[in-house]
């Protein structure tokens, strides 16, 4: 493998080099988390507008062969809802060069698919989990499925998907009293627990900064129970990490709002309907699906990709007068 020359990854006008691709496979989800979407759900994308497996594979092939992409994360919505997902993962793993393949999921269905995904070439998973209490889980997600998520976490670990990471979003008055409990749960079971500041990406537009639990407060609450030792931070990684003293357990904090890491961002996102977004909070998209279906060759796709990256702004500017919410909610953008 690796028979192709290494291309120069696309860089923006601020010198950031982009090698990390997030690919949304669907905007649909089988949960209705209150901080993400209304109880009735959203108007899902019509199936003909979604990229086919062949189209996803072609765009990722362009990314790894012509744009130097080294890491591909499959997201949603809920990517496990994508029919034939292990087969798609196997096709992506067969690319040359082979990208690192990971998945972000709510964990429902993971118990049934973890072994097949690992065999297909998936390396690791991030599982969203905001509470360990059954009643609270049902209240937050509007579904009584906590047991399925916990089963999925165990199955992922048993399948050798490593590390298994838990993503938790603390919200004041909802689940912020469980921060230390979630970290302890991760430490006990060998998961990396990461806490993420809530962001204004909900479909209802109801995000309230006063209800956001900041990284500083998260660390203060963790410090009340654990002795935290700073861990080395991987280049461009969004999470600051700490080890719990006396253990191998790791906890992380992603301070997307209060300590943004835009200056080192190396990520670009492809939506389920084939739109390239150079920032999670981008207000413009590049239509790669139209190019694909219009007969564009790989050189044209590469050129459009590089042009999108060159147009990337300096940062999301949440809280500033210039900030504009993206029209799409998180479930339609992809994590």
N, C-alpha and C positions, 0 to 999 in steps of 0.2 A: 504494500500500500504506500501512500504518500509519493506516488509517481509524478504528481503535478508540482511545478515550481511554486514556491511560496509567493503569492502576490502581496503588494503593499496594501494593507487594510485602509479603508477610507478614513480620512481625518477631516475634522471641521476647521473653521477659521480660528478656533481657539486652541488648536493643537491636540485636541482629544482624538485618540485613535479608537475605532469601534470594531470590536471583535466578538461581541456578545449579542446574540440574536434571540429575541423572545417571539415565539410563534404561537398565536392563538388558534386553536383548532375548532372552536365553537363559541358563540356568545351565550349559549344556553347553560342553565345551571339547575340542579335538583334541590338546592337550598334557596331560601329567600331571606338572607341575612338582612336585618333591619338597617344596618349601616351601608348596605350596598344597593338594595332594590326594594320596591314596594311588594306587599304581600301577594298581589295578583301577578307578579312577574312583569316582564317587559314585552314589547313587540319584537320577537326574535327575527333574525335575518332569514329571508326566504332561502330555501336550500339551493336554488340555482345561483345565488349570489356568493355562496361559500366556495372557497378554493377546494378543488378535488385533491385526492391524494397525489395524483400525478403532478398537479400544479404546485402543491406544497413541496414535493421532492425536487422539482425543477428549481424552484426559487432557493431552496436551501443548498442545492448543488451549486448554483451560481454564487451563493454567499461563501461557501467554503473553498471553491476552486478559484474564484476570480476576485473575492473581496477579503480573503484572509480570516473569515469567521472561524473561531475555534470552539465556541460553546453555543449550544442551542438548547433553549428551555421551552418545553411545550406547556402551554397555558390555556386558559379559557376566560370567561365561563368555566365550565367544568370539563377538562379535556377527556376524562374517562367516559364521557357520554359519546365521544367520537367512535362510531362503529369501526371495528377492525383496527383499533389503535395499535396492538402489538405488531401487526403487519406493517403499518406505517413506520413504527419505530425501527423495525428490522431494515426497511428500505433506507432510512436515514443513516443507520449504522453501517450500511454497506457502501456509503459514499467514500470517495477518495479525494482529499484527506478525510479521516473520520472525525467528526466533531464530538466533543463531550455532550452527551444527551442527558437532560434532566427533566423533571416534571413538577409542576405545581398543581396540587389537587386539594379538594375538600376531604378526601379520604374515603368517601362513600363509594363502594365498589372496588376499592384497592385490595381488599382481602381476596377477591376473586381474580384479580389481574396481576398482582405483584410478581408472581413467578414468571408468567408469560412475558411481562415487560422486561424483567431482568434478563431472561433468555434471549430476548430480541435485541438487547444492547443498551437498555436504559441503565444509567449509572447511579442516579440518586433521586430522591423525592423531597419536596417540601409539602407539608400537610398543614392546612389552616385549621387551627383549633383555639378557640377563644375562652373556653370554660371547661372545667372537669365535672360540672354539676348537670345532671340530666335535665332537670326542670329549666335551668337557666339556658342550656343549649337549645332546648325546644323554644324558649322565648326569643332568643337571639336569631335563630335560623328559621323559626316557624316550622320546624320539622323535628320529630323525636328520633334522631339518628345518631346520638352520641356513641352508642355501642358499636355501630358500624365503623365509625371513625377510629375508635380505639382498636378494633379488630384490624383495620387497614394499617395502622401504625405497626402493630405486631407483625403482620404479614410482610410488610416492606422490610423490616429489620431481618426477619427470618430468610427472606429471599436474597439478602446480601446487597440491597440498595443502601449505599452508605456514603456520607452520613444521612440519616433520616433527620430532617429538620422540622420543627414545629414553628409555624408562624402565628403569632397571637397579636391582636390589635386591642389594646386596653382602651376602654371608653369610660369616662368618669360616670359613676353612678350605675354602671351596667356590670362590669366585670373587673374593675380596677382593684378590687379587694383580693383577686386571685393571682396577682403577679408572682408572688413568691411561691405559691402553690404550684403554678404551672412550671416554674423553674425547677422545683423539687421533683415534680413528676418526670420531667425530662432527664434530670440527673439520675433518678432511680432506674429508668428504663433504657438509658443509653441514647437518648435523643438530644439534639442540639435545639434549645428553645430560644427563639428570637422574638423580640417585642418590637412592633412597628407603630410609629406614630400614625394616627389616623389622618387621612388626606381627603381633600374635597373632590372626591370622585364618585360619590353616590348618585344614583339616578334621580333621587328626589330633590337634590340640591339643599339638603338639610344639614350639611356638615357645620358644626359649631366648634370654633377653636377653643372655647371655654371648656368643652367636654373632652378635648384631646388631652391625653396624659402624655406629658413631655418626657423626653429621654432622661432629663435630669431627675424627674420624679420617679421614673421607673428604676433608675439606678439607686436612688435613695431607698426605695422600698425593698429592693433586692439586698441592699447593704444592711438592712435591719435583721436579716436572717442569715446571710452568707458573708463570708470573707472573700471578696472578689479580687483576683489578680489579673491585671491587663494582659491580654494575649496579643501576639503579633497580628497586625492587620494586613490581609492580602491586598496587593495593589488593586485599586478601583473597586474593592468589595464594598457594598453598601453598609454592611454591619460592622459596628465596633464590637469586639468580643472580649469576654472575660472568662477566666477559669475559676471555678469554685475551689477555693484552697483545700488541699488534702484529697482532691478527687480529680478524675479526668473529665468531669462534666464542664461543658461550655455553655454560656449564655451570651446572646448578642442583642444589641439594640440598634434599630435602624431609625435614625433621627431625620426622617425625610423632610420635616417642616422646620424644626428648630436648629438643626445643624446639617443643612443640605450638602450633599456630596456631588453637586452638579459639576464642579470643576474637574472631577476625575471620572465622569460618567463615560462608560464605553458600550452602552446598550442602545439597541435600535429594536423597534417592535413591528411585527407584521400581524395585522388583524386577520380574523377569520375570513373576511371578504377581500383580502388581498391589498389592503392599504398599508403603505409603509409609513411609520411614525418615528421621527427622529428623537422624540421625547415623550415620556408618559403624559405630559401636559401640553403636548403640541396642539395647536389650533388649526394646523394644515396637514394634509396627508398627500402622499404620492401614490397614484393609482397603478400598482403593478399588475393587478388583475386585468385591467383594460389592455395593457401592453401585451400580456401573455395571450389573451384571447384575440388580440389583433394581429398576432403572428410575429411579434418582435423576437429578434434573435437574442442570444445571451449578452452580446456586447451592448445592445440597447438597454437591457435590464440592468446591467452593471452601471451604465452611464446614469440612468435614472436614480439608482441607489446612491451613487456617489454624489449626485447633485443634491439629493435630499439631505445627506449628512452635512454637506457644505453649508446648508442653510440653517443648521441647528443654532438655537439661541444660547446665550450664556447660562441660563438657568430658569427654573420655573417661577421664581419671584412670588411665591405664596406670601400673602400678607402685604405685598407692595402695591402701589397704585396701578402698576401696569399689569397685574395678574389678571388673566382671563381663564375661567374654567373651560376645559374642553367640552365640546358638545356631547361626546360619547361618555357614558359611565364606564367604570372599571371593567365590568363584565363584558362590555363590547370592545374594549381596548386590548385586554389581555394583560396578565400580571408581569 
